[in-house]
Amino acid sequence: MIAAGLLLFAAAALVNVLPGRRAPYAVPYLLGAAGSGCLATVGAVALGRPGHAPRLDLGDTLGFGAAALRVDALSGLFWLLTFAVAVAAGLTAAGWASARRPGRGPAAYHALVLASVAVVESADNVFLFVMAWEGITLGFYLLTAAGHRRIGPAVATFGFGKVSGAALLLGLLTGTARTGDFSLAGLAELPAGAARSATWALLVLAFAVKTGLAPVQVWLPRGYAAAPAGLRPVLAGVAVNAGFYGLWRTFALLGPPPAWLAVTLLLLAALTAFLGIAHAAVQARLERVIACSSIENAGLICTGYAVALVGALTGSERLTAAGLIAATLQTIAHAVAKTLLFAGAAALEADAGTGDLERLRGTARRLPWAAGGLAAGAVTLAGLPPTAGFVSEWFLLESLMQQFRYSAFPYGLALAVAGALIALTAGFASVTFVRIVGMVVLGPRDDRPARRAPCRADLGAAGRAGVLLLALGGLAAAALTPLQLRVIGAGLAPLVPREVSAGALVSPWVVQPVFAGFSSLSPSWLWVVMPVLCAGVLVLLVAASRGGALRVRRVPAWRSASGGVHGDDRYTPFGYANPTRRVLGAVLRTRTRAVPAGAAPPGSGEPPEPGPARPEPGPEGAGPVRTAATGGTLDYASDVVEIVEVYLYQPFYRPLRALVAAAKRLQCGRLDAYLTYMLIALVGALALVAALS
């Protein structure tokens, strides 16, 4: 079954790139979905039969010892999660491709990413793992560069990917140099000390880059936004899980990390979540909102992971289990919701010809399937009951509240600070996604003319099937949370004993954050109680109004009791986000300035590329201001800044360019000079060895 899945990925790539008569545009993506289904089945088998780990032996083909794809319980959990979502993502991509008819290449890059993720999540050899990791980086680069003349986002994606690959290679070689074993399992024999700490830190850095953890997250919004719209679900909902798997596997192999690393990761993860949602709340383009919220989700997931690390350091298996369960639940919610959001956004962008939220108002009325997917994903990430996002955030906050049980001051303080940041993040997440649902899905139409695509852009038959699978799967995951916890407990067995993770179950329908008696929740009963309460309220409303609530009245729209207010002066996505932009001005470095009327470029909420400017009403809603000096009018424009990029990376841009220029001059020398340099270096090395011996 493993070989069948990988062969289907290869077939998808070949169908897309081989010369000759082309197959229908959807075929490569459907082949990818079929291959993903095979691998998801293997993952389910691995979880259902703990003593039997499916494997595909590769022999000594790499030249660094025996290698194989081995699907143990942890790999099975991630294969089931990753490739179940990949099935739906492949269907939505097939619907998108049928409508948009992309050229050669994207489907092959999509297959490359899927195959690389499969190998990363099952490789048992260090070099096989590294090669597959580089395959993900290459796939990301090819997707972000596909069809673009501006290669800036692709270069940033590739550059950070190479940093991730270098850190991964250094970390794994640091470990294998001590153990003398190129198998991943051999890292478990690494003795405590500087080498183990260095391996931990390097591997965390490698996986943090791919998942989008601050301060190495700046590539992610641009990279996701630059990828073909229909393939963004694969990047954000499927491929990113390889990074989370790497973190889980590192913990399983190396055990408790250095204390400083756990505390640092906890604080950075919580800060990442807050920064991600702060920027998502003010973005003016739909794809940027979703991409920035991916940074927030990475922060939430890594916060739960860091809580588990703190539990390992304090010797508390229950805290470790609570953190890992919360992080895994959040990973599931993120994968489902991000795939839904990007799939719906692709159809909306194709219909309107833009991702600008100002131009997407009311677009969803023409595309109910895309709108439904967008709304389901937004409500999930807003953490509203009874969705999977609500359950995962509840578990995360409950795990952070256990700080009172531990006397070590650094851990308690870090957990308290992280808890405050996560609570703040949850509040702004609701604001962010209410904006999407209220302004795009349920908002009024945008009356300005726009390029319209045919109505077939509403996902297509395959895309609708994918959205339906994701929406029903996400809702079922919330309704059947106890069953989901049993599956997660089986997958986390290499990290936490199953009897400990089973403490999250109070009864068949009630769950708790592992610590008995602290709190409890029944997501399953929410699905019974909430509809009953809503139905009861509706019955009371109809009875109290004597049926008047059922009559439709047509009256002019309410506009704050202000006469003469035109439709363009209603709340807009930009105006709705303005309070957030002001309140978080210190974090976003909000800048407001006056510009000539009509000169302010459309806002994108992006950091200086150039900065996203958007006209604002003048003082007290006066609109454009006429100047006495010129007789012209001025608009107010506002933009925000990515503080990590501006204050951490930009100061190094000029020295780095100078270094690159010097390196280029070195490359333009004569061949005999290069041979002389090599001879001098060789003689120097021999002299040094002779002196030391």
C-alpha positions as CSV (number, residue, x, y, z in Angstrom):
1,M,0.0,0.0,0.0
2,I,2.9,2.4,0.7
3,A,4.4,1.7,-2.7
4,A,1.1,2.1,-4.3
5,G,0.6,5.6,-2.8
6,L,4.1,6.7,-3.9
7,L,3.6,5.3,-7.4
8,L,0.4,7.2,-7.7
9,F,2.3,10.4,-6.8
10,A,4.9,9.6,-9.5
11,A,2.1,9.0,-12.0
12,A,0.6,12.3,-11.2
13,A,3.9,14.1,-11.8
14,L,4.5,12.2,-15.1
15,V,1.0,12.8,-16.4
16,N,1.6,16.6,-15.9
17,V,5.1,17.0,-17.4
18,L,5.5,14.4,-20.1
19,P,5.3,15.8,-23.6
20,G,2.5,14.7,-25.9
21,R,-1.2,14.9,-25.6
22,R,-2.2,16.2,-22.3
23,A,-4.6,14.5,-19.9
24,P,-7.5,16.4,-18.5
25,Y,-6.3,19.1,-16.1
26,A,-7.9,17.5,-13.1
27,V,-6.3,14.0,-13.6
28,P,-2.9,14.6,-11.9
29,Y,-4.6,16.0,-8.8
30,L,-7.1,13.1,-8.7
31,L,-4.1,10.7,-8.9
32,G,-2.5,12.6,-6.0
33,A,-5.8,12.3,-4.0
34,A,-5.9,8.6,-4.7
35,G,-2.2,8.2,-3.5
36,S,-3.1,10.2,-0.4
37,G,-6.0,7.9,0.3
38,C,-3.6,4.9,0.2
39,L,-1.2,6.5,2.7
40,A,-4.0,7.6,5.0
41,T,-5.2,4.0,5.0
42,V,-1.7,2.8,6.0
43,G,-1.7,5.3,8.8
44,A,-5.0,4.0,10.1
45,V,-3.7,0.4,10.0
46,A,-0.6,1.4,11.9
47,L,-2.7,3.0,14.6
48,G,-5.1,0.1,14.8
49,R,-2.4,-2.6,15.0
50,P,0.3,-1.1,17.4
51,G,2.5,-4.2,17.2
52,H,2.6,-4.1,13.4
53,A,4.5,-1.2,11.8
54,P,4.0,-1.2,8.0
55,R,7.3,-0.6,6.2
56,L,8.8,-0.3,2.8
57,D,12.5,-1.4,2.7
58,L,14.8,0.6,0.5
59,G,18.0,-1.4,1.2
60,D,21.4,0.3,1.0
61,T,20.5,2.4,-2.0
62,L,21.5,5.6,-0.2
63,G,25.0,4.4,0.6
64,F,24.6,5.3,4.3
65,G,23.3,2.1,5.7
66,A,19.9,0.4,5.5
67,A,17.0,2.7,5.0
68,A,13.2,2.1,5.0
69,L,9.9,3.9,5.3
70,R,8.6,2.7,8.6
71,V,5.1,3.7,9.8
72,D,5.0,3.3,13.6
73,A,2.3,4.7,15.8
74,L,3.5,8.3,15.7
75,S,4.1,8.2,11.9
76,G,0.7,6.5,11.5
77,L,-1.0,9.4,13.4
78,F,0.6,12.0,11.2
79,W,0.0,10.0,8.0
80,L,-3.7,9.6,8.9
81,L,-4.0,13.3,9.7
82,T,-1.9,14.6,6.8
83,F,-3.1,12.5,4.0
84,A,-6.8,12.4,5.0
85,V,-6.7,16.2,4.5
86,A,-4.6,15.7,1.4
87,V,-7.4,13.7,-0.2
88,A,-9.8,16.6,0.2
89,A,-7.1,19.1,-0.9
90,G,-6.4,17.1,-4.0
91,L,-10.2,17.2,-4.8
92,T,-10.4,20.9,-4.4
93,A,-7.2,21.3,-6.5
94,A,-8.8,19.2,-9.2
95,G,-11.9,21.5,-9.2
96,W,-9.7,24.5,-9.4
97,A,-7.5,23.1,-12.2
98,S,-10.6,22.2,-14.3
99,A,-11.8,25.8,-14.1
100,R,-8.4,27.6,-14.3
101,R,-6.5,25.3,-16.6
102,P,-2.9,25.9,-15.3
103,G,0.1,25.1,-17.4
104,R,2.6,22.3,-17.0
105,G,4.4,22.1,-13.7
106,P,2.1,22.9,-10.8
107,A,0.6,19.4,-10.6
108,A,4.1,17.8,-10.7
109,Y,5.2,20.2,-7.9
110,H,2.1,19.3,-5.9
111,A,3.0,15.6,-6.3
112,L,6.6,16.3,-5.3
113,V,5.5,18.0,-2.1
114,L,3.1,15.1,-1.2
115,A,5.8,12.4,-1.8
116,S,8.4,14.3,0.2
117,V,6.0,14.8,3.1
118,A,5.3,11.1,3.1
119,V,9.0,10.2,3.2
120,V,9.7,12.8,6.0
121,E,7.0,11.4,8.2
122,S,8.2,7.8,7.8
123,A,11.9,7.8,7.1
124,D,14.1,5.8,9.5
125,N,17.4,7.0,8.1
126,V,19.0,10.3,8.7
127,F,20.0,11.0,5.1
128,L,16.7,9.8,3.7
129,F,15.0,12.2,6.1
130,V,17.2,15.1,5.0
131,M,16.7,14.4,1.3
132,A,13.0,14.3,1.7
133,W,13.1,17.6,3.7
134,E,15.0,19.2,0.8
135,G,12.3,17.8,-1.5
136,I,9.7,19.8,0.4
137,T,11.8,22.9,0.2
138,L,12.2,22.4,-3.6
139,G,8.5,21.9,-4.0
140,F,7.7,25.0,-2.0
141,Y,10.1,27.0,-4.2
142,L,8.7,25.7,-7.5
143,L,5.1,26.4,-6.4
144,T,5.8,29.9,-5.2
145,A,7.8,30.7,-8.4
146,A,5.2,29.1,-10.8
147,G,3.8,31.7,-13.2
148,H,5.4,34.7,-11.5
149,R,7.8,37.3,-13.0
150,R,8.6,38.6,-9.5
151,I,10.7,35.9,-7.8
152,G,11.1,37.7,-4.5
153,P,8.6,35.5,-2.5
154,A,10.1,32.4,-4.1
155,V,13.6,33.4,-3.2
156,A,12.6,34.2,0.4
157,T,10.9,30.8,0.6
158,F,13.9,29.0,-0.8
159,G,16.3,30.9,1.3
160,F,14.6,30.2,4.6
161,G,14.1,26.6,3.4
162,K,17.8,26.2,3.0
163,V,18.4,27.7,6.4
164,S,16.0,25.0,7.7
165,G,17.8,22.3,5.7
166,A,21.2,23.4,7.0
167,A,20.1,23.4,10.6
168,L,18.5,20.0,10.1
169,L,21.6,18.5,8.6
170,L,23.9,20.0,11.3
171,G,21.6,18.8,14.0
172,L,21.4,15.2,12.7
173,L,25.1,15.0,12.0
174,T,25.9,16.3,15.5
175,G,23.9,13.5,16.9
176,T,25.1,10.7,14.6
177,A,28.7,11.8,15.1
178,R,28.4,10.7,18.7
179,T,26.3,7.6,18.2
180,G,27.9,6.3,15.0
181,D,24.5,5.3,13.6
182,F,22.7,6.8,10.7
183,S,19.3,5.5,11.7
184,L,17.0,8.0,13.4
185,A,16.4,5.5,16.2
186,G,20.1,5.7,17.0
187,L,19.6,9.3,18.2
188,A,17.9,7.9,21.3
189,E,21.3,6.7,22.4
190,L,22.8,10.1,22.4
191,P,24.2,10.8,25.9
192,A,23.2,13.9,27.8
193,G,25.6,16.8,27.4
194,A,26.5,19.6,25.0
195,A,26.0,17.5,21.9
196,R,22.5,16.5,22.9
197,S,21.6,20.1,23.7
198,A,23.0,21.3,20.4
199,T,21.1,18.6,18.5
200,W,17.9,19.7,20.2
201,A,18.4,23.4,19.4
202,L,19.3,22.8,15.8
203,L,16.4,20.5,15.1
204,V,13.9,22.8,16.8
205,L,15.3,25.7,14.6
206,A,14.9,23.5,11.4
207,F,11.3,22.6,12.1
208,A,10.4,26.1,13.4
209,V,11.4,27.7,10.0
210,K,9.1,25.4,8.1
211,T,6.1,25.8,10.5
212,G,6.5,29.6,10.7
213,L,7.6,30.3,14.2
214,A,8.9,33.7,15.1
215,P,11.4,35.1,14.3
216,V,11.8,32.9,11.2
217,Q,8.2,33.4,10.0
218,V,8.6,36.4,7.6
219,W,8.8,34.2,4.5
220,L,5.5,32.5,5.1
221,P,2.8,35.1,4.2
222,R,4.5,36.0,1.0
223,G,5.3,32.4,0.1
224,Y,1.8,31.2,0.6
225,A,0.3,34.2,-1.2
226,A,2.6,33.7,-4.2
227,A,1.6,30.0,-4.7
228,P,-1.1,29.1,-7.2
229,A,-4.4,29.8,-5.4
230,G,-5.7,26.2,-5.8
231,L,-2.6,24.7,-4.4
232,R,-2.2,26.8,-1.2
233,P,-4.3,24.3,0.7
234,V,-1.6,21.7,0.1
235,L,1.1,24.0,1.5
236,A,-0.8,25.3,4.5
237,G,-2.9,22.2,5.4
238,V,-0.7,19.3,4.4
239,A,3.0,20.1,4.0
240,V,3.3,22.1,7.2
241,N,2.5,19.0,9.2
242,A,5.9,17.6,8.3
243,G,7.4,20.3,10.5
244,F,5.1,19.5,13.4
245,Y,5.9,15.8,12.9
246,G,9.6,16.7,13.2
247,L,9.1,18.3,16.5
248,W,7.1,15.4,17.9
249,R,9.7,12.9,16.6
250,T,12.6,14.9,18.1
251,F,10.9,14.7,21.5
252,A,10.3,11.0,21.1
253,L,14.0,10.4,20.3
254,L,15.8,12.8,22.5
255,G,13.6,13.0,25.5
256,P,13.5,16.2,27.7
257,P,15.2,19.2,26.2
258,P,17.5,21.7,27.9
259,A,15.4,23.8,30.3
260,W,16.3,27.1,28.6
261,L,15.1,25.7,25.3
262,A,11.7,24.7,26.6
263,V,11.1,28.1,28.3
264,T,12.3,30.0,25.2
265,L,10.2,27.9,22.9
266,L,7.1,28.4,25.1
267,L,7.5,32.2,25.1
268,L,8.3,32.5,21.4
269,A,5.4,30.2,20.5
270,A,2.9,32.3,22.4
271,L,4.4,35.5,21.0
272,T,4.2,34.0,17.5
273,A,0.5,33.3,18.0
274,F,-0.2,36.9,19.1
275,L,1.9,38.5,16.3
276,G,0.3,36.3,13.7
277,I,-3.3,37.1,14.6
278,A,-2.4,40.8,15.0
279,H,-1.3,41.0,11.4
280,A,-4.1,38.7,10.2
281,A,-6.6,41.1,11.7
282,V,-5.5,44.1,9.6
283,Q,-4.6,42.5,6.3
284,A,-6.5,43.8,3.3
285,R,-6.2,40.7,1.1
286,L,-7.9,37.5,1.8
287,E,-4.9,35.2,1.0
288,R,-2.7,37.3,3.4
289,V,-5.3,37.1,6.2
290,I,-5.3,33.3,5.9
291,A,-1.5,33.1,5.6
292,C,-0.9,35.3,8.7
293,S,-3.4,33.2,10.6
294,S,-1.2,30.2,9.8
295,I,1.5,31.9,11.8
296,E,-1.0,32.2,14.7
297,N,-1.9,28.5,14.4
298,A,1.8,27.5,14.4
299,G,2.2,29.5,17.6
300,L,-0.8,27.8,19.2
301,I,0.5,24.4,18.3
302,C,4.0,25.0,19.4
303,T,2.7,26.5,22.7
304,G,1.0,23.1,23.5
305,Y,4.2,21.3,22.4
306,A,6.3,23.5,24.7
307,V,3.9,22.8,27.6
308,A,4.6,19.1,27.0
309,L,8.4,19.8,27.1
310,V,7.9,21.6,30.5
311,G,6.0,18.6,31.7
312,A,8.9,16.3,30.7
313,L,11.4,18.6,32.5
314,T,9.3,18.6,35.7
315,G,8.7,14.9,35.6
316,S,4.9,15.3,35.1
317,E,3.6,12.8,32.5
318,R,0.1,14.3,32.9
319,L,1.3,17.8,31.9
320,T,3.2,16.2,29.0
321,A,0.1,14.4,27.9
322,A,-2.1,17.5,28.2
323,G,0.3,19.6,26.2
324,L,0.7,17.0,23.4
325,I,-3.0,16.3,23.2
326,A,-3.7,20.1,23.0
327,A,-1.1,20.6,20.3
328,T,-2.3,17.6,18.3
329,L,-5.9,18.7,18.5
330,Q,-4.8,22.1,17.3
331,T,-2.9,20.6,14.4
332,I,-6.0,18.7,13.3
333,A,-8.2,21.8,13.5
334,H,-5.6,23.9,11.7
335,A,-5.1,21.4,8.8
336,V,-8.9,21.1,8.2
337,A,-9.7,24.8,8.6
338,K,-6.7,26.1,6.5
339,T,-7.6,23.7,3.7
340,L,-11.2,24.9,3.8
341,L,-10.2,28.6,3.9
342,F,-7.7,28.5,1.0
343,A,-9.9,26.3,-1.1
344,G,-12.8,28.7,-0.7
345,A,-10.6,31.7,-1.2
346,A,-9.3,30.3,-4.5
347,A,-12.8,30.3,-5.9
348,L,-13.6,33.7,-4.6
349,E,-10.4,35.2,-6.1
350,A,-11.1,33.5,-9.4
351,D,-14.6,35.0,-9.5
352,A,-13.7,38.5,-8.5
353,G,-10.3,38.7,-10.2
354,T,-8.6,39.9,-7.0
355,G,-8.0,38.9,-3.4
356,D,-8.8,42.4,-2.1
357,L,-11.4,42.2,0.7
358,E,-12.9,45.4,-0.5
359,R,-13.8,43.8,-3.8
360,L,-14.9,40.5,-2.4
361,R,-17.8,41.9,-0.5
362,G,-20.9,39.9,-1.5
363,T,-18.9,37.8,-3.9
364,A,-19.9,34.7,-1.9
365,R,-23.5,35.2,-2.8
366,R,-22.6,33.9,-6.3
367,L,-20.5,31.0,-4.9
368,P,-22.3,29.3,-2.1
369,W,-20.0,26.3,-1.9
370,A,-16.9,28.4,-1.7
371,A,-18.6,30.6,0.8
372,G,-19.7,27.7,2.9
373,G,-16.1,26.3,3.0
374,L,-14.7,29.8,3.9
375,A,-17.3,30.2,6.6
376,A,-16.7,26.7,8.1
377,G,-12.9,27.3,8.2
378,A,-13.3,30.8,9.7
379,V,-15.7,29.7,12.4
380,T,-13.3,26.8,13.3
381,L,-10.3,29.1,13.6
382,A,-12.3,31.6,15.6
383,G,-12.6,28.9,18.2
384,L,-16.4,29.0,18.4
385,P,-18.4,26.1,19.8
386,P,-19.1,23.4,18.8
387,T,-16.2,23.3,16.3
388,A,-12.9,21.4,16.5
389,G,-11.2,24.8,17.0
390,F,-13.1,25.4,20.2
391,V,-12.2,22.0,21.6
392,S,-8.5,22.4,20.8
393,E,-8.2,25.9,22.2
394,W,-10.0,24.8,25.4
395,F,-7.5,22.0,25.8
396,L,-4.6,24.4,25.2
397,L,-5.8,27.0,27.7
398,E,-6.6,24.3,30.3
399,S,-3.1,22.9,30.0
400,L,-1.6,26.3,30.5
401,M,-3.6,26.8,33.6
402,Q,-1.8,24.0,35.4
403,Q,1.2,26.2,36.2
404,F,0.1,26.5,39.9
405,R,1.0,22.8,40.3
406,Y,4.7,23.4,39.9
407,S,7.0,25.3,42.3
408,A,9.8,26.1,39.8
409,F,9.4,29.8,39.3
410,P,10.7,30.0,35.7
411,Y,8.3,27.4,34.5
412,G,5.4,28.9,36.3
413,L,6.1,32.4,35.1
414,A,6.5,31.3,31.5
415,L,3.3,29.3,31.6
416,A,1.4,32.3,33.0
417,V,2.8,34.7,30.4
418,A,2.1,32.3,27.6
419,G,-1.5,31.8,28.9
420,A,-2.1,35.5,28.9
421,L,-0.8,35.8,25.3
422,I,-2.9,32.9,24.1
423,A,-6.1,34.2,25.7
424,L,-5.4,37.6,24.0
425,T,-4.8,35.8,20.8
426,A,-8.1,33.9,21.0
427,G,-10.0,37.2,21.4
428,F,-8.4,38.8,18.4
429,A,-8.9,35.6,16.4
430,S,-12.7,36.0,16.9
431,V,-12.5,39.6,15.7
432,T,-10.4,38.6,12.7
433,F,-12.7,35.8,11.4
434,V,-15.9,37.7,12.2
435,R,-14.6,40.2,9.7
436,I,-14.2,37.5,7.1
437,V,-17.7,35.9,7.7
438,G,-19.5,39.2,8.1
439,M,-17.9,41.2,5.3
440,V,-17.2,38.5,2.7
441,V,-19.6,35.6,3.3
442,L,-22.6,37.6,4.6
443,G,-21.6,41.1,3.5
444,P,-23.3,43.4,1.0
445,R,-22.3,43.3,-2.7
446,D,-19.5,45.4,-3.9
447,D,-21.1,47.6,-6.5
448,R,-17.9,48.5,-8.4
449,P,-17.3,46.7,-11.7
450,A,-15.0,43.7,-11.6
451,R,-13.9,41.0,-13.9
452,R,-16.2,38.0,-13.4
453,A,-15.4,34.4,-14.1
454,P,-18.0,31.9,-15.1
455,C,-20.1,30.4,-12.3
456,R,-18.3,27.1,-12.8
457,A,-15.5,28.7,-10.7
458,D,-17.6,27.6,-7.7
459,L,-15.2,24.8,-7.0
460,G,-16.6,22.3,-9.5
461,A,-17.9,18.8,-8.7
462,A,-14.6,17.5,-7.3
463,G,-14.0,20.7,-5.3
464,R,-17.4,20.6,-3.8
465,A,-16.8,17.0,-2.8
466,G,-13.5,18.0,-1.1
467,V,-15.1,20.9,0.8
468,L,-17.9,18.7,1.9
469,L,-15.5,16.1,3.2
470,L,-13.5,18.7,5.1
471,A,-16.5,20.4,6.6
472,L,-18.2,17.1,7.7
473,G,-14.8,15.8,8.9
474,G,-14.1,18.8,11.0
475,L,-17.6,18.8,12.5
476,A,-17.4,15.1,13.1
477,A,-14.0,15.5,14.8
478,A,-15.6,17.9,17.3
479,A,-18.7,15.8,17.9
480,L,-16.7,12.7,18.4
481,T,-13.9,14.2,20.4
482,P,-13.6,11.2,22.8
483,L,-13.0,8.9,19.9
484,Q,-10.5,11.4,18.4
485,L,-8.7,11.4,21.8
486,R,-8.4,7.6,21.7
487,V,-6.8,7.8,18.3
488,I,-4.4,10.5,19.4
489,G,-3.5,8.6,22.5
490,A,-2.6,5.6,20.3
491,G,-0.4,7.8,18.1
492,L,1.3,9.5,21.0
493,A,2.3,6.2,22.6
494,P,6.0,6.6,21.8
495,L,6.0,9.8,23.8
496,V,3.4,9.3,26.6
497,P,2.0,6.0,28.0
498,R,-1.5,5.3,26.8
499,E,-2.8,4.9,30.3
500,V,-1.7,8.5,31.0
501,S,-3.2,10.0,27.9
502,A,-6.4,8.0,28.6
503,G,-6.8,10.4,31.6
504,A,-8.3,12.9,29.2
505,L,-11.5,10.8,29.1
506,V,-13.8,11.1,32.0
507,S,-16.6,9.1,30.4
508,P,-17.5,8.0,26.9
509,W,-18.8,11.5,26.2
510,V,-16.9,13.8,28.6
511,V,-13.3,14.9,28.4
512,Q,-10.9,16.7,30.7
513,P,-7.3,18.1,30.5
514,V,-5.8,14.9,31.8
515,F,-5.8,16.2,35.4
516,A,-8.8,14.7,37.1
517,G,-11.2,17.0,38.8
518,F,-9.8,20.2,37.3
519,S,-12.5,20.9,34.6
520,S,-14.5,18.9,32.1
521,L,-16.2,19.4,28.8
522,S,-18.6,17.4,26.6
523,P,-18.2,18.5,23.0
524,S,-20.6,15.7,22.0
525,W,-23.4,17.0,24.2
526,L,-22.8,20.5,22.8
527,W,-24.1,19.2,19.5
528,V,-27.3,18.2,21.2
529,V,-27.8,21.1,23.6
530,M,-27.0,24.0,21.3
531,P,-29.5,23.1,18.6
532,V,-32.1,22.5,21.2
533,L,-31.5,25.9,22.8
534,C,-31.5,27.6,19.4
535,A,-34.8,25.9,18.5
536,G,-36.3,26.9,21.9
537,V,-35.3,30.5,21.4
538,L,-36.9,30.6,17.9
539,V,-40.1,29.0,19.2
540,L,-40.3,31.6,22.0
541,L,-39.6,34.4,19.5
542,V,-42.4,33.3,17.1
543,A,-44.8,32.8,19.9
544,A,-44.1,36.2,21.5
545,S,-44.4,38.0,18.2
546,R,-47.6,36.1,17.3
547,G,-46.1,35.1,14.0
548,G,-44.8,38.5,13.2
549,A,-41.2,37.3,13.3
550,L,-41.9,35.2,10.2
551,R,-43.2,38.1,8.1
552,V,-40.6,39.8,5.8
553,R,-40.5,43.6,5.9
554,R,-38.7,45.5,3.3
555,V,-37.4,48.8,4.6
556,P,-34.3,51.0,3.8
557,A,-31.1,49.7,5.3
558,W,-30.2,51.2,8.7
559,R,-27.2,53.5,8.5
560,S,-26.7,54.8,12.0
561,A,-29.7,57.2,11.6
562,S,-27.6,59.4,9.4
563,G,-29.3,60.9,6.4
564,G,-27.5,61.1,3.1
565,V,-25.1,58.3,3.8
566,H,-24.2,56.5,0.6
567,G,-23.5,52.8,0.3
568,D,-19.8,53.3,-0.1
569,D,-19.7,54.9,3.4
570,R,-20.9,51.7,5.1
571,Y,-18.6,49.6,7.2
572,T,-15.9,48.0,5.0
573,P,-13.3,45.4,5.7
574,F,-10.7,48.1,6.1
575,G,-12.9,50.2,8.4
576,Y,-13.8,47.2,10.5
577,A,-10.1,46.5,11.1
578,N,-9.3,50.1,12.0
579,P,-9.9,49.8,15.7
580,T,-7.5,46.8,15.8
581,R,-5.0,48.7,13.8
582,R,-5.2,51.6,16.4
583,V,-5.3,49.5,19.5
584,L,-2.3,47.4,18.4
585,G,-0.4,50.4,17.0
586,A,2.6,49.7,19.2
587,V,2.9,46.2,17.9
588,L,2.0,46.8,14.2
589,R,3.8,50.2,14.1
590,T,0.7,51.7,12.5
591,R,1.4,54.7,10.3
592,T,-1.2,57.2,9.2
593,R,-0.4,59.9,6.7
594,A,-2.0,62.3,4.2
595,V,-1.7,61.6,0.5
596,P,-3.2,63.3,-2.6
597,A,-6.7,62.1,-3.3
598,G,-6.7,59.0,-5.5
599,A,-2.9,58.5,-5.0
600,A,-3.1,56.0,-2.1
601,P,-2.5,52.5,-3.5
602,P,-4.9,49.7,-2.7
603,G,-4.1,48.3,0.7
604,S,-2.7,44.9,1.2
605,G,-1.9,45.0,4.9
606,E,1.7,44.0,4.0
607,P,4.9,45.4,5.3
608,P,6.8,47.8,3.1
609,E,6.4,46.3,-0.4
610,P,5.5,49.2,-0.4
611,G,3.5,49.7,2.7
612,P,-0.2,49.0,2.4
613,A,-2.0,52.2,2.2
614,R,-5.8,52.6,2.3
615,P,-7.8,55.8,2.3
616,E,-9.5,56.6,5.5
617,P,-12.2,59.1,6.2
618,G,-11.0,62.5,7.3
619,P,-11.5,63.9,10.8
620,E,-15.0,63.2,12.2
621,G,-15.9,61.4,9.0
622,A,-15.3,64.5,6.9
623,G,-13.6,62.4,4.1
624,P,-11.1,64.1,1.8
625,V,-9.6,67.3,3.2
626,R,-9.2,70.3,0.8
627,T,-6.0,72.2,1.3
628,A,-5.8,76.0,1.1
629,A,-2.3,75.9,-0.4
630,T,-3.1,73.8,-3.5
631,G,-6.9,73.7,-3.7
632,G,-6.6,69.9,-4.0
633,T,-7.8,67.2,-1.7
634,L,-6.1,64.8,0.6
635,D,-7.0,61.4,1.7
636,Y,-5.8,59.7,4.9
637,A,-3.8,56.4,4.3
638,S,-2.7,53.9,6.9
639,D,-0.3,51.0,6.8
640,V,1.4,48.6,9.2
641,V,4.9,47.2,9.6
642,E,6.2,43.7,10.1
643,I,8.4,44.5,13.1
644,V,10.5,41.3,12.9
645,E,11.5,42.0,9.4
646,V,12.1,45.7,9.8
647,Y,14.1,45.6,13.0
648,L,15.7,42.2,12.9
649,Y,16.4,41.4,9.2
650,Q,16.5,44.7,7.3
651,P,19.6,46.0,9.2
652,F,21.6,43.1,7.7
653,Y,20.4,43.6,4.1
654,R,23.2,46.1,3.1
655,P,26.1,44.1,4.7
656,L,24.8,40.9,3.1
657,R,24.6,42.5,-0.3
658,A,28.2,43.7,0.1
659,L,29.3,40.2,1.1
660,V,27.6,38.7,-1.9
661,A,29.2,41.3,-4.2
662,A,32.6,40.4,-2.8
663,A,31.9,36.7,-3.4
664,K,30.9,37.4,-7.0
665,R,34.2,39.1,-7.6
666,L,36.0,36.1,-6.2
667,Q,34.2,33.9,-8.7
668,C,35.5,35.9,-11.7
669,G,39.2,35.0,-11.2
670,R,41.6,33.0,-13.3
671,L,41.7,29.2,-13.2
672,D,45.5,29.1,-12.4
673,A,44.9,31.4,-9.5
674,Y,42.2,29.1,-8.1
675,L,44.5,26.1,-8.4
676,T,47.2,28.0,-6.5
677,Y,44.7,28.8,-3.7
678,M,43.8,25.2,-3.5
679,L,47.5,24.2,-3.4
680,I,48.2,26.7,-0.6
681,A,45.2,25.5,1.4
682,L,46.3,21.8,1.0
683,V,49.9,22.6,2.1
684,G,48.6,24.6,5.1
685,A,46.3,21.7,6.1
686,L,49.2,19.2,5.8
687,A,51.5,21.4,7.9
688,L,48.8,21.8,10.6
689,V,48.2,18.1,10.8
690,A,52.0,17.5,11.0
691,A,52.4,20.0,13.7
692,L,49.5,18.6,15.8
693,S,50.8,15.0,15.4
